[in-house]
Amino acid sequence: QVQLVESGGGLVQAGGSLRLSCAASGRTFSTYNMGWFRQAPGKEREFVADISWSGYWTDYASSVKGRFTISRDNDKDMLYLQMNSLKPEDTAVYYCAGKVPGKNGYDYWGQGTQVTVSS
């Protein structure tokens, strides 16, 4: 069974940076498209960024373009989200997720890691 575990969240001041990591178990991680999502209190979960299984393409929510960078290291079964120039509105629980090839939605989710940005 695939397991995803996020880490790297914390409390930072506006303008600061954090790097989130997602460690994946399982034999097929390298075949998954991977994504980052976030959910702020009282708000719906929203897409942040995703990346193809090979890392060939990436996509970002408009709110984070130019500030966040998604990457992966398939040799280490790791997914990353580098977050720079953080804003208070980035405060949320961040989740990594994996998408099985050929399926429409994300099948595997981590437990989330809290990111809090103070102003």
N, C-alpha and C positions, 0 to 999 in steps of 0.2 A: 504494500500500500504506500502511495506517495504521501510524504509528509513535508510540510513547508513551515519553517520557523524563521520569523523575522527578528531582527535585532538592530540596535543602533539608534533607536529613538531616544528622546530626551528633551530637556528644556534648554532652549537657546534664545538669545536676544535677536530681535529683528536685525536683519542684515547678516546674520551668522550662517553657518553651514552645518549640515549633518550628512552622514553617509549611512543609509540604511542597507542592511544585508538580508538576504533570504537564503537560507540553507535548505536544500532539497535532498530528500532521500529517494530511493528508487532507481530502477535501471533505465528509465526512459526519459529522464529529465531533459536531456539534450534534444529530444524530439518535440518538446512542448513549446508553444508560444507562451511567453510569460508576461505578466502585467503587474502593475502597481495600482492600487485603488486606495481611496481614503474616505473616511466618514467622520464628519464633525458632529458634535452633539446637536440633536434636533434636526439634522439634515440627512438627506439620502446619500447612500454611498455613491461616489463618483469616480470616474476613470481618471487616472493620472498619466500613465504612460504604459506602453507595452513594447515588446521586442519579439522579433521572429525567432524561431528555434535556432537558427544559425547566427543570429545577430545582424543579418543583412539589412533589415529595415527596423526603424523605430518610429513610434508615434507618440505625441504628447497632447495633453489637454492644453488649450490655448492659455489658460491661466498660469501654466508652469513653463511654457516654451521659453527657451533662453536662460532659464534658471536651473532646471533639473536635467539630469542626464541618466538615462537608464542604460545598463550594460549587463553583460552576463559572462560567466566563465564556465563553460560546459565541462571543462576538465576537472573543475572543482565543485561542480553542481551548485553554483552560486549565482544569485541575481543581486544586482545592486541598484540603488537609487542615490545618486549624488545630488544633494539639494543645496543650492547656493542662494544667496540674497533672500533668505527666508523672510516671510511676512507673517504677521499675526493671523491672517486668513488661511495660512497653510496649516494651522493647528488642527489636528485630526488624529484619529487612529489610522495608521497606514497598514495595508494588507498586501501581501504578495499573493499571486494566483497563477495557476497553471492551466493551460488549455490543451486538451487532448487533440491531436491532429484529427481533422474531419468533423469535429463537433463545433456547435455554434457558441456555446457558452463555456465559462470557466468551471472546471470540475474540482479543482483542489485549491484550498485556501489555507493560509497561515492563521495564526491566532491574533495577529496584529501587534503593532508596536506604537506607543503613544509618542507623538511629536507635538510639543508645545512651544510656540514662539511668542515671546513676550515683547511688548513695545515699550 
